[in-house]
């Protein structure tokens, strides 16, 4: 007698393994909690982006969805990136990158979510900087 349940169980297990994070109807990953992050810049009025999405101008407070232990939730490419753009000539684009464990299957490193992020727009970035067009 042939077992008809084996293919169904295999398909269900594969779907669970490869499905990634479940999201709720509010748009944030299930099991996450909101954290308020205050963003300030040396000159007010800087355009702020989080993971490539415009969130407002500084100073502002954004909501970041993280894990219950206070770390960034693993998703995407493994990083959560905050960017502040210059307000006037002679300033520089600033980036702060936090690990969120997204690329590391279950055991990735997650950075703690800070309550405040400060960008000094006058600080020249170190190393090679590549700015791609949007």
Buried (B, 14 or more C-beta within 10 A) or exposed (E): EEEEEEEEEEEEEEEEEEEEBEEEEEEBBEEBBEBEBBBBBBBEEBBBBBBEEEBBBBBBEBEBBBBEEBBBBBBBEBBBBBBBBBBEEEBBBBEBEBBBBBEEEEEEEBBEBBEEBBBEBEEEEEEEEEEEEE
